[in-house]
Amino acid sequence: MGSGLEDRLLELEEHEGGNLRRRIWDETKITWRIAFPSIISRVTSYGIIIVTQSFLGHVSELDLAAFALVQNIFLRFVNGILLGMSSATETLCGQAFGAGHYHMMGIYLQRSWIVDVVTATVMLPVFIFAKPILNLLGQEKDIAEVGGKICLWFIPFVYYFVFSFTIQMYLQAQLKNMIVGWLSTVSFVLHVLLSWIFVTKLGLGIAGAMGALNLSGWLMIVGLFVYIFGGWCPDTWKGFTKAAFVDIFPVIKLSISSGVMLW
């Protein structure tokens, strides 16, 4: 009888151990299903900036120095704020998905667009008046001159950040961000190709490099719009609605606190 009890206990331990291993494996697959596309997106998003910098380095040392300066001072500043504010989208959409309020996810996404677009627009003077700002900081005049031109080209890319970050958080909350990984990879490959054509073959210099940056980035956003508006998120996207403007102040508060924290 004692031997039978011991055998039963061993069977239970093996059964529980098997369940634990299965649960760990299932959770690991879910984690990587979410994390891997996000990793690809972040790597390629930063990678297209590095590619642009590399191609400008073949144009002239002055262009390379100006781009590096602008990228490290102005773009990182805006990137940090907008990425932090977009974290509010992740929080709100995650809560709505967990509670089964799927229709609210599309509303939260629209609210985040409103808040982040306004924030990006408020920060535009930093790019518009980059030349006098750089002169005020004591930069050499030729670097400040080129840096001011590059900053103007970065303005469309700032709005790329707005939609890229928020949509990624929205899709990630519903385990649909694999499309982000695919589109970001295509965007990166396309950017390398366009940069080679515009800068190396056509010799367009700054205009070619920055044009390739904006084109490749925004083609990814267009692809995400097609995915969302085309019916691949039927439970969470019900179309544009005036409800996005209702109770927007809690979203503003959460977005600002998240943005300041990350920045």
Residue pairs with C-beta under 8 A, 6 or more apart in sequence:
30 175
33 175
33 178
34 172
34 175
34 177
36 181
37 172
37 177
37 178
37 179
37 180
37 181
37 182
37 184
38 168
38 172
38 177
38 180
38 181
40 180
40 181
40 184
40 185
41 164
41 168
41 177
41 180
41 181
41 184
44 184
44 185
44 187
44 188
45 164
45 184
47 188
48 187
48 188
48 191
48 213
48 216
48 217
49 71
49 75
49 213
51 188
51 191
51 192
51 195
52 67
52 191
52 195
52 209
52 210
52 212
52 213
53 64
53 67
53 68
53 71
55 195
55 196
55 199
55 200
55 209
56 63
56 64
56 67
56 199
56 206
56 209
57 63
57 64
58 199
58 200
59 199
59 205
59 206
59 209
62 142
62 143
62 146
63 146
63 150
63 205
63 206
65 143
66 143
66 146
66 147
66 150
67 147
67 150
69 134
69 139
69 143
69 147
70 130
70 147
70 150
70 151
70 154
74 126
74 127
74 130
74 151
74 154
75 154
75 157
77 126
77 263
78 120
78 123
78 126
78 158
78 161
79 161
80 259
80 262
80 263
81 119
81 123
81 259
81 260
81 262
81 263
82 116
82 119
82 120
82 158
82 161
82 162
82 165
82 259
83 161
83 165
83 259
83 262
84 258
84 259
84 260
84 261
84 262
84 263
85 112
85 115
85 116
85 119
85 255
85 256
85 258
85 259
86 112
86 116
86 162
86 165
86 166
86 168
86 169
86 255
86 258
87 169
87 258
87 259
87 262
88 112
88 115
88 251
88 254
88 255
88 258
89 108
89 109
89 112
89 165
89 166
89 169
89 170
90 169
90 172
90 173
91 254
91 258
92 104
92 108
92 112
92 251
92 254
93 105
93 108
93 109
93 169
93 170
93 173
93 174
94 173
96 102
96 104
96 105
96 108
96 173
97 105
97 173
97 174
97 236
102 174
102 235
102 236
103 235
103 236
103 238
105 170
105 173
105 174
105 236
105 237
106 170
106 233
106 236
106 237
106 238
106 239
106 241
107 241
107 243
107 244
108 170
108 251
109 166
109 167
109 170
109 237
110 240
110 241
110 244
111 244
111 245
111 248
111 251
112 166
112 169
112 170
112 251
112 255
113 162
113 163
113 166
113 244
114 244
114 245
114 248
115 248
115 251
115 252
115 255
116 162
116 165
116 166
116 255
117 159
117 162
119 255
119 259
120 158
120 159
120 161
120 162
123 158
124 155
124 158
126 133
126 151
127 151
127 152
127 154
127 155
127 158
128 151
128 152
128 155
130 144
130 147
130 148
130 150
130 151
130 152
131 144
131 145
131 147
131 148
131 151
134 143
134 144
134 147
134 148
135 141
135 144
139 147
146 206
149 206
150 206
150 210
153 206
153 207
153 210
153 211
153 213
153 214
154 210
156 214
156 217
156 218
157 213
157 214
157 217
160 214
160 217
160 218
160 220
160 221
163 221
163 224
163 225
164 217
164 220
164 221
164 224
167 180
167 221
167 224
167 228
168 177
168 180
170 228
170 236
171 177
171 179
171 180
171 224
171 233
172 180
174 233
174 235
174 236
176 232
176 233
179 223
179 224
179 227
179 232
180 224
183 220
183 223
183 224
184 220
186 220
186 223
187 216
187 217
187 219
187 220
188 216
190 215
190 216
190 219
191 212
191 213
191 215
191 216
191 217
194 211
194 212
194 215
194 216
195 208
195 209
195 212
195 213
197 208
197 212
198 204
198 207
198 208
198 209
198 211
198 212
199 205
199 208
199 209
199 212
202 208
204 211
227 233
228 237
229 237
